[in-house]
Amino acid sequence: MPQRQLQPPIPDPLGQDDAVKVMEGVARMTDMLSSQQQELIDTLEEMATAETNLARRDCLVQFPEGFGLVGALLKDVR
C-alpha cells in the first residue's frame, strides 16, 4: 500500500488578531441586522393591527414568514 505524504498546512493569510477583529465586525453587523429586523417586524405588526382591509392585513401578517425573517411570525391580529 503506498504511503500518503502529508502536505504542509496552507499558511493562514490572516493572523489570529486580524481574524478576531473580522469576527467581531461580523458580530456587530449581525446584532445590527437583528435589531433592524425586529424593528421591521414590530412595524408590520402595528400596520396589520391598524389595517381594516382583510386582504392587506393578511398580506402584512404573512410578510415576515414569506420573506424569510427568522422567527418572525406576527401575532394573529385577525
C-alpha positions in Angstrom: 0.0 0.0 0.0 1.5 3.4 -1.0 2.2 5.8 1.8 0.5 9.1 1.7 2.5 12.2 2.1 1.2 14.8 4.4 1.0 18.2 2.9 2.2 21.2 5.0 -0.7 23.3 6.1 -1.6 26.3 3.8 -0.5 29.4 5.6 -3.4 31.5 7.0 -3.4 34.9 5.3 -5.0 36.4 8.5 -3.2 36.4 11.7 -5.1 35.5 14.9 -5.5 39.1 15.9 -6.9 40.0 12.4 -9.2 37.0 12.4 -10.6 38.1 15.8 -11.2 41.6 14.5 -13.0 40.3 11.5 -15.3 38.1 13.6 -16.0 41.0 16.0 -17.1 43.0 13.0 -19.3 40.2 11.8 -20.9 40.0 15.3 -21.6 43.8 15.3 -23.2 43.5 11.9 -25.3 40.6 12.9 -26.6 42.4 16.0 -27.4 45.5 13.9 -29.3 43.3 11.4 -31.2 41.6 14.2 -32.4 44.9 15.7 -33.4 46.3 12.3 -35.2 43.0 11.6 -37.1 43.3 14.9 -38.0 46.9 14.1 -39.4 45.9 10.8 -41.4 43.0 12.4 -42.8 45.4 15.0 -43.8 48.0 12.3 -45.5 45.3 10.3 -47.4 44.2 13.4 -48.6 47.7 14.1 -49.7 48.1 10.4 -51.5 44.8 10.4 -53.4 45.8 13.6 -54.5 49.1 12.2 -55.4 47.7 8.7 -59.1 47.4 8.0 -58.8 45.7 4.7 -58.6 41.9 5.4 -56.6 41.1 2.3 -54.0 43.8 3.2 -54.0 42.7 6.8 -53.3 39.1 5.8 -50.5 40.2 3.5 -48.9 42.2 6.3 -49.2 39.2 8.7 -47.7 36.8 6.2 -44.9 39.1 5.0 -42.2 38.2 7.6 -42.5 34.5 7.0 -42.8 34.9 3.3 -39.6 36.9 3.2 -37.7 34.6 5.4 -37.4 36.7 8.5 -36.4 34.0 11.1 -38.8 33.6 13.9 -40.9 36.4 12.6 -44.4 35.3 12.8 -46.7 38.1 13.7 -49.3 37.8 16.4 -52.7 36.8 15.0 -54.5 40.2 14.6 -57.5 38.8 12.7 
